[in-house]
Amino acid sequence: MEIEVEKSCGIFGGKKVGDRQVVWMSHGDEAATLPNGFEVVARSQQGAVAAVEDKDRRFYGLQYHPEVTHSPEGMETLRSFLFEVCGVNAGWKMEDVMDEEIKVINNMVGSDDHVICALSGGVDSTVAATLVHRAIGDRLHCIFVDNGLLRYKERERVMETFERDLHLPVTCVDATEQFLSKLKGVVDPELKRKIIGKEFICVFDAFAKELENNLGKKPAFLVQGTLYPDVIESCPPPGTGRTHSHTIKSHHNVGGLPKDMKLKLIEPLKLLFKDEVRQLGRILTVPYSFLKRHPFPGPGLAVRVLGDVTEDNALDTLRQVDEIFIQSIKDAGIYDSIWQAFAVFLPVKSVGVQGDQRTHSHVIALRAVTSQDGMTADWYVFIALHCFALRDWCNVYVPHLSQLYTFKLEILGRRLLVFYSIDSNMYHFEREFLDDVVQKICNNVRGVNRVALDITSKPPSTIEWE
């Protein structure tokens, strides 16, 4: 959406009255009246208040998201506020974050206490473990939990890589039965996350007791790779006053933790976004293969199986489909260009024809998105509308975009979809790639006869389905 500057002010830098800029204005509410001392400095094309200013007190308000990539000039607005209006010193470096967090960890843990860290093989837990290990050395004890919700051969791959590349002593605990028995019959995604968070803590408590027997001292701390988006989506950020904000979803390492947990938390990444975590990982010399891995949710495949994870052989089916999808992406040489790609097991069955026989089998959704920090995401395919039949596609490809474009698709006078793209060299799935992936899935995974493509951006959806 475009907004127009009505009055020059500090946050818009050199913008003049009448200048316009594209912003991501996704809120459903708008300002009806302004507090005393405030005046409007920018409006949307529809007349909604987009920005306000109290010049005397130097207070500013924005009714759009300047921080996301869908607002191309948003970062410049934030820079103007910080450096021109507030006079902030721009001397911040990621090395400073590392040094400060090491000090904080040392102060928290002291010289005697031991720490447990759960490793998943993903970017967040790997960087968090490496940072804590640099701070306290061998008093860090890592654990990898196989909760039965991992991807295809994830356990073997992760353990091999930790031992070969990171040289961290890791204990592997098989808790498959413990987790799946508690998840049996559970379909509510919030309850899934809370159960998984609670069971993780039970495993960690048991591991801590074993360490206590071996060390003569029970570990007092648990390291988690909580990121700032996890905190934002689970609860309002501290100090924002946003008591009315809704929980988007509870993250297993935020909203899912029991209040009586006996281990104190160390969350060295909780004020960082994913791209900043990767930057920190490079400074800590974490292997490239770890830093470029796609994000994988802490609750694992439980939030990619919509419904009961213990029914219909859902987990094994999803593992096979996901492996085909991800391996195809890697073989095509586009893995590093995608923020996150995965498959979702849907709780519905579809009629199909396979081998001249009628089938009533499962439906799988594929999702691949691009993003900078995980707070917003564009679907990876540039434009592809799946029209109910497996091979009925409507494709539009515009190469080498240099600015944001909006496409409005109307059928029978009804506006159906609006697509955005701001990436200047955006990759796209070729038709042949999608056809090949669908054919491999339907031919090689028993019980699947239909594949759908999720093309929704964030917002309005979240990246994960649950």
Secondary structure, DSSP 8 states (H G I E B T S, - for coil): -EEEESS--GGGTT--TT-EEE-B---S---SS--TT-EEEEEETTS-EEEEEETTTTEEEESSBTTSTTSTTHHHHHHIIIIIIS-------HHHHHHHHHHHHHHHHTTT--EEEE--SSHHHHHHHHHHHHHHGGGEEEEEEE-S---TTHHHHHHHHIIIII---EEEEE-HHHHHHHHTT---HHHHHHHHHHHHHHHHHHHHHHHHHHHSS---EEE----HHHHHHHS--TTS--TT-------TTTTTS-TT-SSEEE-TTTT--HHHHHHHHHHTT--HHHHTS----TTGGGGTBSS-TTSTTHHHHHHHHHHHHHHHHHHTT-GGG-SEEEEEEEEEEEEEEETTEEEEEEEEEEEEEE-SSSSSBEESSSSEEE-SSTT-EEE----S--S-EEEEEEETTEEEEEEEE--TT-----HHHHHHHHHHHHHHSTTEEEEEEE---BTTS-SS--
